[in-house]
Amino acid sequence: MDKKKLSAAMAAVFTYIKTAEEASVIPGVVEPVQELTVQPPQVQSNIWGISGRQIHMQANSMMQLRLFK
């Protein structure tokens, strides 16, 4: 990458970080970004369904590899 482009990109990033830090110090200027908390979905495992899909996938891969003649 060109040195001028690299220095411009680094300056932009540092300016962005600096303004975000300054805004967090002064109350009421910019609302802080709330962190999103992602919770894993509540999933009930269906053993019979999983094993059935696995068998079908194995059968399909055997057919693709032409193991049945």
N, C-alpha and C positions, 0 to 999 in steps of 0.2 A: 504494500500500500504506500502511496505517496506520503512523504513526511508532512506536507502541508495538510493533507486530508486527515491524517492520523491526529495531528495536533489540534485541528478544528473539532474533530469528534470528541477527543478527550476534554477539550475546553467546554464543549456543550454539556457533556456528562457532569463535569465538576460544577458547572454553573447550575444545572438542574438540581443536583444534590444540595448545593449551598442554599439555594432559594427555598427548597423544601425544609431544610433545617431551620432557616430563619423564620419561615412561616409557622413552624411548630412552636417556636419560642413565643411569638406574639399571639396572644389569644384573640380569636374572632376574625383573623385575617383569612385563613383558609381552613376549612374543616379537615381534620385528619382523616386519612383513608382508613376505613375499618377493615380489619383483616377478616377474610372469609374463613369460616370454620366448616370444613367438609366432613360430614359424618358418613361412615360407611353405611350402605343400605342394609336394612334388616332382611336378610335372605334366609329362607328355610331351605336346607339342602334336601333335594329329592334324590335319594340314592338310586331308586329304580330308574328314574328318568335319565340320570347321568350315565349309568351303566348301559342303558339302551342306546343312547346317542353314541357312546364310545364304541359299541359293537358295530353300529351302522358305519361309523367313520372308518373303522378298521376294515370292514368289508369293502367299502368304496376304495380304500387305498390298495387293497389286494387286487381288485378288479383293474385299477389303473396300472398296476405293475404287471398285469396279465399273468397272475399266478394261477388263475383257473383256466384250463384249456379244455 
